[in-house]
């Protein structure tokens, strides 16, 4: 990760999470959202999860629902979710 790459994460009452530095959403359902960002791959796990806001231009994402875990790992070089769907 570049030192200039910014990423912030704010969790509010385990019901809302705001992230910056998001490049792509790899997959999502109501229990897991996986995205890639400036810091690598991010998995958000919980229940009744939904992406309430996503801006590709700014890299901001807001997720609402019951948040149980946020897991960081190295990004996988497999292409975006949409590029895999439309192959």
C-alpha positions as CSV (number, residue, x, y, z in Angstrom):
1,X,0.0,0.0,0.0
2,X,1.3,3.4,-0.9
3,X,1.8,5.9,1.9
4,X,-0.4,8.4,0.0
5,X,-3.3,5.9,-0.2
6,X,-6.0,7.0,2.2
7,X,-8.4,4.7,3.9
8,X,-10.8,5.4,6.7
9,X,-13.4,3.2,8.5
10,X,-16.0,4.5,10.9
11,X,-18.4,2.1,12.6
12,X,-21.5,3.5,14.3
13,X,-23.2,1.3,16.9
14,X,-22.4,-1.8,14.8
15,X,-25.3,-0.7,12.5
16,X,-23.6,1.5,10.0
17,X,-20.1,1.5,8.6
18,X,-18.6,4.3,6.5
19,X,-15.4,3.5,4.4
20,X,-13.2,5.6,2.2
21,X,-10.6,4.5,-0.3
22,X,-12.8,1.8,-1.8
23,X,-11.9,0.9,-5.4
24,X,-14.3,-1.9,-6.2
25,X,-17.0,-4.2,-4.7
26,X,-16.1,-7.8,-5.5
27,X,-19.2,-9.5,-4.1
28,X,-22.1,-8.8,-1.8
29,X,-25.1,-10.4,-0.2
30,X,-27.0,-9.9,3.0
31,X,-24.3,-11.6,5.1
32,X,-21.0,-10.7,3.5
33,X,-19.7,-7.7,1.5
34,X,-16.2,-8.0,-0.1
35,X,-14.5,-4.9,-1.5
36,X,-11.0,-3.9,-2.6
37,X,-9.5,-0.7,-1.4
38,X,-6.3,1.2,-1.0
39,X,-5.5,-1.1,1.9
40,X,-6.2,-4.5,0.2
41,X,-9.3,-6.6,0.4
42,X,-12.0,-5.8,3.0
43,X,-14.7,-8.3,4.1
44,X,-17.7,-7.0,6.1
45,X,-19.7,-9.8,7.8
46,X,-23.0,-9.6,9.6
47,X,-26.7,-9.9,8.8
48,X,-29.2,-7.8,6.9
49,X,-26.2,-6.0,5.2
50,X,-26.9,-3.6,2.4
51,X,-24.8,-1.0,0.6
52,X,-26.8,2.2,1.1
53,X,-24.3,4.4,-0.8
54,X,-21.3,3.8,-3.1
55,X,-19.4,6.4,-5.0
56,X,-16.9,5.1,-7.6
57,X,-15.6,8.7,-8.1
58,X,-14.7,9.4,-4.5
59,X,-14.2,5.8,-3.2
60,X,-16.8,6.2,-0.4
61,X,-19.1,3.4,0.7
62,X,-21.7,3.2,3.4
63,X,-23.0,-0.2,4.6
64,X,-25.9,-0.6,6.9
65,X,-27.1,-3.7,8.9
66,X,-25.9,-5.7,11.8
67,X,-22.0,-5.6,11.5
68,X,-20.3,-8.6,13.2
69,X,-16.8,-8.4,11.7
70,X,-14.5,-6.4,9.4
71,X,-11.6,-8.5,8.0
72,X,-8.6,-7.1,6.1
73,X,-6.5,-9.3,3.7
74,X,-4.3,-8.9,0.7
75,X,-6.2,-8.0,-2.5
76,X,-6.8,-10.8,-5.0
77,X,-5.9,-10.0,-8.7
78,X,-9.1,-11.6,-10.2
79,X,-10.8,-8.6,-11.7
80,X,-13.9,-6.7,-10.6
81,X,-17.2,-8.3,-9.7
82,X,-18.9,-6.8,-12.8
83,X,-16.1,-8.0,-15.1
84,X,-16.6,-11.5,-13.8
85,X,-20.4,-11.4,-14.2
86,X,-20.2,-10.2,-17.8
87,X,-17.6,-12.6,-19.1
